[in-house]
Amino acid sequence: MRRFPLRTLLLMLVALIAFGRLWCVTHQDVTSAAPPERPPARAAASPAAPVTLGSPDCLALERALDAALRAPEVPSILDDARARLKACAQPTARACELGPALNARAPFSQGVDTPLRGLLATLCEQCPGPVNPCAQRVGQALLDATVGRAPEVPELLWNLEHAGPGTAGACDTLVRLGLAPAAQAEVALPATVLPLLEGLAPRCQGAGLLPVSVLRAAALQQGDKVPTLRTLVSAPRVETEPVKPDQLTGAQPGFQAFDGDENTRVAVSNASKTSRWAADGALRAGYAPTLKHLVGVRVRAKGAGTLRAIVRTPKGVGLGDPEGGFSFVNPTVCRYQGTGAWESCVLTVPQVDVDAVSVFPESADGQLAELEILGVR
């Protein structure tokens, strides 16, 4: 019989021991590897707990709406859908997702009194904001309008009027995609956006969902093109006076534009265009705190140019000032000819929450002799 060398026997023994240990690790008692027991129901109710699928009444609503879509001519099925809607205070996401199908089967052009349109109205009035079909319809129309697609304003107004919990979100979209661009000096706004603003803004304003600063800036920038917006803005008459700025940045020596001496001048056309040009222009007259009201300006200059108000807006609305950490729009408040004589601009829509007034020269030899900013701190 062949005898193995001692070294080989030792290696075999080590391999056998290693195999035994591996077997023990992989074949532990099932109870020792079992996951811990679930905590009691009360302890499990944490922020990470899964969302419930809905009450029995709301789950039944999904089936009832689906049946109504399949057989809208059967009165009993429509009655059942109405009853289920009444019983379900907050429809599930799946039920709300049936809104576009209801709209397709009962388009606005066929009237608002059809049974399926009535179901859609009630559904929208109860669906949560993030999944509200009427609010989503308004948001999509605003996106379409920004690329030039003409909106059906009466239909969208119907959707906004029935958006229920989604009204705030729909109006916020109107502000971000409509009002804020309309309030910016250098934005080429598609003509399809203004009819939406004119048609939907009164509803949002009535609900107190339009920021005053953005509304006023848009009404000023667009002027006679938005008569309805201009009717929405009203301000009490206030006593104003020239208010000297707290900070001056840009062309130097900037203080000479506010020293009361018409013989001193600032060469604003020599200022370089930096990354902050949209907010600062060639010369920025800043206020801290912001002006409560800006009602007009007087300017004496050589060479044409424009003055813009830097109006603070809610976070994320309009342009962003990364250094200042705030958002703003920049409507034009004055276009001056620069004849060397005094020129006055009275704002047709007074501005509020004004962070600064910035100078934007339009001639190669522009010089600013004096600038008076009429407002109230």
Secondary structure, 3 states (H helix, E strand, C coil): CCCCCHHHHHHHHHHHHHHHHHHHHHCCCHHHHCCCCCCCHHHHCCCCCCCCCCCHHHHHHHHHHHHHHHCCCCHHHHHHHHHHHHHCCCCCHHHHCCHHHHHHHCCHHHCCCCHHHHHHHHHHHHCCHHHCHHHHHHHHHHHHHHCCCCCCHHHHHHHHHCCHHHHHHHHHHHHHHHHHHHCCCCCCCCCCHHHHHHHHHHHHHHCCCCCHHHHHHHHHHHHHHCHHHHHHCCCCCCCCEECCCCEEEECCCHHHHCCCCCCCCECHHHCCCCCCHHHHECEEEEEEEEECEEEEEEEEEECCEEEEEEEEECCCCCEEECCCCEEEECCEEEEECCEEEEEEEEEEEEECCEEEEEEEECCCCCEEEEEEEEEEC
